[in-house]
Amino acid sequence: MSNDKYKPILSRSETSALENMRDIYPMPSKAIGRSEVSNQLYEGYSKVDRVPDELYTTLDVKRGLRNSDGSGVLVGLTTISNVHGYNKVGGVAQPDYGKLMLRGYDMGTLVDGAQGDERFGYEEVAYLLLSGELPTSAQLGDFCARLSSRRRLPEGFLHVFPRTNASHSIMNVLQRSTLLMYSFDQIPDDTSSEHEIDVAITLLSRLPRIAAIAQAAMTAAENGEELVIPPIREEYSMAESVLDVLRGKRGFTRKEALLLDVMLMLHAEHGGGNNSTFTCRVLSSSGTDAYSAYSAAIGSLKGPKHGGANFKVGEMIADIEHNVRDWHNDDEIAAYLARILRREAFDGAGLIYGMGHAVYTLSDPRAQLVKRYARSLAEERGIVDELDLIESVERLAPEVMRDVRGIKKAVCANIDMYTGFVYSMLGVPQDLYTPIFAIARMAGWAAHRMEELYGAGRIIRPAYGSRIEPHEYLSLVKRG
């Protein structure tokens, strides 16, 4: 790989222009201040928005679209994937080992098939999700060629790139970039199947590069350096394209790219009920354009209760490493986990991040695959002890949660337990943990959007029961 291919995209002075252009006008609560007359405006919700908990039970309200046993309310049917974590026996959810199926294929089989051939599998998974079938060699080659043809950003895009006004979050940059793509599309509101596939290909191709450039721009601006981005390499997979921008002249190994590819495959799709995919389906059901639906999904994934929590696991593990002297002592690890649950350690939230899932009970198949493929690189890097510690946390946490919190239901580690460890091995900055999740999930979002557009065909409109009392209207002068 020749270094002369790495030429500055923006000069040092232009890169420095990527500083945050702050709003000099303060928020009303700061500019005008908080006085007694503003209390109702800022705090009134607390008196009217809280419905007594017992009413939810009495009226059998499905809060969070969840049944009383924690399982999801059935709101649709899909042929895209099956996220299995329990069995319904007599109407009650019974824990079971996790299984993830995409279009009828076991996720583990898809990952093992690609890794066994030492080839990249994300593109194959994306094709499967979009088309409904695994590709032949010719079909996969055609699909990859279409992806390569759309990697180059539109002319002038970097001059209006959302990173120009620096953001606190690359997820925010991705969301704005997705909406910006609308303005470069000559027929952005076309919802025909051909255009929908073209938009999906465009975002699958461009979002990885946008995320990586945003990260590189942030680093260049902080260091007062030129922004140097490698040229488009049409033969690269998505995993290679991401690492190419991130690593630059330092390069990367094929083994590293294959491990990132595993992460992309495992994040590609996870059912229609997860928050970001359901968000995409809700917007799609209204008939709105693809860019609006996908940007909304990105905004959902950014949330700390969804994809935005993955970096918290890394912080928690680092905290455990610092405070537990013997990483092989189960009693010492369990004691510190108990302190975390009692809000005496780490961030005071009382949560063991990476434990628990809305569907999986006994195991998350994605977590099992990640740690299996991560071990080889960990051994090569001489950091197996850290991986062993994470596995100990996974093994001990359910027992500690039962003893400290009285949690008796089955609780397993989810994929986030290992995400931070893998990304840190690959040299991926924390700011990119959730964006990588997003660029991988684009394939699943696209599949669900099209299923909503061409399958369900009905706007999603659940009901909310009203709990308000009638009031007599008083004229303004009588209100004081």
N, C-alpha and C positions, 0 to 999 in steps of 0.2 A: 504494500500500500504506500504509494508515493506521497511524501509530505507536501510537495508543491501543489497538490490538488486542494489543499486547505488554504483558501484565500478569504480575507475579511469580507463579510457581507456589509457590515457597517463600520465606519472608522471610529476611532476612540472618541472623537467629539460627538458623533452621531449616537454612539452607544450611550454616552453620558446623558443624552436627551431622553433616555428611557427612565429617567427618574420620575417619581410620582408627582404629578401636578395636583397638589392638594386643593381642596375647596377651602378658600380662606374665610368663608362665611360660616360661623359656628351654627350648630344645631339650635333650634328654638329653646330647648331646655337650658342651654348654656348662654345664648345671646340675650334672651329675655329673663332667664332664671326661673326658679321654681318658687311660687308663692302659694298661699292658701287657695286663692281663686283658681289655680291650675290643678288642684288635687283631683277633682272629679274627672278632668280630662285624662290625666295620667294614671289614675288609680281606680276609676269607676268600674272598670271591667271586673275587678276583684270582688265586687258586691253582686254582680249580676251574671257573670259567666260561669260560675261554679255550681253545677247541678249536684245535689246530694248523691253520693255513691250508691246508696241503697235503691235509688230510682233506676239505675242502670240494670240492677239485678231484677227488680220487680217487673220492669217493662221488657226484660230480655233484650237489651240493646247490645248490639255486637260492636263494642268499642274497639277501634283499630281494625274493624272487619275481622275480629277474632271470635271464635266460639268460647264458651266458658272453660273448656279444657285447653285453650291456647291454640287449637288448630284454626286454620284460616276458613273464613266463610266462602263457600263455593259461589263464585260470581261469573264464571265462564268456563269454557271448554277449550282445550288447546291440543294441537298435534305436534307442538314444537319440542317440549321437554317434560320430564317427570322428575320432580324432586321428592324423593321418598324418605321419610324418617320415622314413620309410625304406621300402625295398622288400626283401623276402626273396628272394635269388637263390641257389639251391643251398643253402638253409638258412642263409645268411649275410646279415646286415643290410647293405644298401647305402644310403648317404645319399641323400635326396631332399628337394625343397623342401616345406616344411610346408603342410599343409592341414587345416582344422578344419571338419567338417560336423556340423550339428545337425539330426536327423531328416531327413537327406537334402539339406539346404540349406547352401550354402557360407556360412561365417560372414561373409566379406567382403560377400556379396550382401545378407545380412540387415542389416548395419550401414549399408551404402551406401544401401539402400532406404529406411530410416528417415531417415537424415541428408539424403538427397536431397529428401525431402518436408518437411524441417525439423520433424520430429515426433519424439517420444520412442519408442524402440524396445524398451526393456528389458521392458516389460509384454508386448509381442508375443512376444518370445523366451521369456519365462516361460510364456506360454500354450502356445506350440509345444512346449516341453519337457514340460509336464504333460499336454497333451491328445494330442500326436502330430501335430497339424495347425496350420497357420497360421490365425489367426482371421479371420472376416469382420468387417466394421465392427460389426455387431450383437453378435457374440460378443466382440469386444475391448471394446466398451462395457460389456457385461454383466460381463466379468472385472474391468475397472477399477472398476466399481461395487462389486463384492464386495470388492476390495482396500480401497477407501475406507471401506466399512462396518466394517472391522476395524482401522482405524488407531488409534482411540481405545483407550487402555490401560484395563484393568479398573478399576472403582471400588476405591479403596484400594491400588492397585498401588504408587503412589509412596511410600506409608507403609511398605511392605516391600520397596521397590526394592533390588536387590542393591548399588546404588551407596551405600546408606545406610552400609555399612561399606566405605569407600573401598578400591579395589584398585589394585595396580600396573599392571593391564592391563584395558583395555576389552573385550578378548576374553574375559577371565575374567568380566566383568560380563554379556556376551552369553550365555555358557555358563550362568551361574547364572539369568539371566532366562528362558532357554529351559526349564530345569527348573522354575522357579517357575510358568510358564504351565501346567504339568501340573496344579497344584493349583487352578487357576481353571477347568479343563475338567471338566464334569460326567461325561463318558465318556472319560477320557484313555487308557484301554487299548483302546478300540475301534479295530480295524484295518480296518474296512470302507472301501471306496474312497471313499465319500461323506465319511466323517469324515477320512480321510487328506488329501483335497483341502481340506477346511475348515481343518485344522491347517496345511497348507502356506500357504494364503492368509493365515491369521492371522499366521504368522511372517514371511512376506514383507511384510506390512503393518506389523507392529509392531517388528521388529528394527531397521530403519533409524532409527526415532524413538528407540528405546531407546539405541542407540549414540550418537546425536547428543545426547540428553539427558545421558547419562553424561559425555560430553566437556564439555558446558556446565556441568554440576554440578561437575566437577573444576576448571574455570576459575573459577567463582563462589566455590567454597570457598577456592581459593588467593588470590583477591583480596578475600575478605570481602564479596562482593556478593550481591544477591538473584539467585535463579535465575529468569531470564525466558525463557519458551518460547512461541513463537507458537502460536496456536490451530490445530487441525486444518484443513487446506485440502483439501477433498475432491476438488477438481479437479486437484490437483498430482500429477505423476508421482513415482516413487520418487526420481529424481535431484533434482527440485525440493524434495521433502520434506526430504531430507538437508541441502541448502544453506540451506533456510529456517530450520532450527533452528540451524545453524552460524553463519549470517550475521546472523540477527536483524534489527534495524533497518537494518543496512547494505545488506541486499538482495543481489540477484545478477542477472546478465544471462541472457537466454535462451541466449546462446552458451556461457556457462559451464555451464549446466545440461545443454545438449546434449552437451558434451564429457564431463561426468561420466556421462551416459547411455551414451556409447560405452564407457567403462570398465566400467560395470555389465554391458553386453551381452557384452563380451569375457571377463568373469570368471564368467558365468552357468553355464557347463558346460565340462568338459574331460575327458571320458571316465570310465570306471568304475575305472580302475587307479590314479588319483592317490590319495595317502594318505588324504585326508579323505573322499573319495567311497567308497573301498573300506572305510574305517572305518564309514561309514554303512551300507554294504551288509552288512558282517559283523554289526553289531548287528541290522539289520533281519531278517537270515536267522534270528535266534533267535526272532523273533516279538514282540520287545519293543515298547514304545510309541514313537510318533514323536518325542516330546520327548527321550527317552533317546538315540535314534539321532542326532538332530540336534545335541544338546549334545556328544556324543562327536566328531562331525565337526568342530565348532567347536574342540574341544580339540586335535584333530589339526592343523587349519589353523594354530593358534597356534604350532606348532613352528617353530624357526628353519630347519629343513631343508625346510619347506613354505612356507606363506603368510607365516610370521613373518619371513622374510628380506627382504621387499620394502623395508623402510626402510633396510636396510644399503646398498643401491645408492645411495640419496640421500646418505647419509653419505660413501660412497666418492667420489661425483662432487664433493661439496663439498670433500673433501680434495684431489682432483686439481685443482680450480679454484684452490685456495689455493697449491698447490705447482708448478703448471705455469705459467710466465710467459706463453708464447705459445700460446694455445689453438688456433692454426691451424698449428702446427709439429708435423708427424707424428713427427719424430725425438724431440722433447722429450716428447711424450705417450707414445710407445712406451717410452722410457727409464724413465719413471716407472711405467708398468705393469709393466715388468720388475722394478723395485724392490719393487712390491707383491707380485708372485709370489715373490720371494726373501725375503719376510717382513721387508724393510727399511723398509717404509712402510705407511701407513694403520694397520690394526688388528693387524698381525703374523700374520694367519691364512693369508696366502699365497694368497688367493682374489680373483679379479676377479668381484665379485658381479654378477649379471645375465647372466652368460655360461654357456651350457650348459643342456641340458634332457634329461630322461629319454627323450623320444621324438623331438623335433625335432632335426634335424642341420644342414641347410643354411639353414633359416630358420624363425622362429616367426611364423606369419601374424598373430597378435595384436599382436606388436611392430611389424610393418610397418604395420598399421592405426592403431595408437596414434600413432606419430610423424607419420603423414600428417595426421591430424586435429588433432594438437597444434600443428603448425607455424603454422596460421592464427592461433591465439590467441597463440602466442609472438611472431609478427610484430607483432601488435597491441600486445603488452606491451613490445616492444623487447628481448626476451631470446633472439633467434634464435642468438646466439653460444653460449649454453649448450646449446641443442639440437644445434647443430653439433658441439660438443665431445663430447656423448654419442654421436652418430653416429660420430665418429672413434674413440672407445673401442670401439664395436661393430665397426668395420671393422678396427682394428689388433690387437685382443685375440687373435684366433685365431693370427695370425702370431707374436706375442710368446709365447703359451702353447706354441707349437711349439718356438721357439728356446730358451726358458728351461726348460721342463718336458719337452720331447720329446713333447708331446701331438700325435699325428698324425691322430687321428680328427676328423671334421667337428664343429665347435663353433660355435653361433650364439647371438646375444643372445636372451634370453627377454623376456617382457612386463615383467618387473620392472625391466629396464634403463630403462624410460621411465615407470613408474608414479609414482615419487617426483617426477619433474619435472612431470608433469601435475597431481598433487595439490597440489604447492607453488604452481603457477599458480592453482589454484582456492581456495587458502587453507585447504586441508584439513590439520589438525594431524597430525603423524606418528603420534600415538596412534590415529588412525582409519584408517591405511592398510590394515592387515590386517582390521579390522572391516568396512570397505567391501567388501573381497574376500569376506568371509563372508556378508554380507547379499545380495550378488549371487549367490553360489554356492548359496544356499538353493534356487533353482529346480532346479538340477542335482541336488542331493542328494535333493530330493523325487521327481524323476523316477526316479532310480536306486533309491530306497527302494521305490517302488511296483513297479518291475520285479522287484526281489528278492522282494517279498512275493507278487506275483501271477504272476510268470513262473518264475523259477528254483525257488522253493519248497523249497529244501533248505538246512539249516544249513551254513554254511561251516566246515570243520574240516580244515585241512591237517595234515600229519604232521611231527613233529620226530624225527630219529634219535637214539637214546639213546647216549651215550658215557660211561657210568658203570661202575665196577668194583664188584663185591660186597664188602662189609665185614663182619667179624665183630662182632656186637653186644657191647659191654662194659657192665656195670652201672655206674651212676653212681659208686660208691665206687672202682671200678678205673680210672676216667678221671683221677683225681688231683684 
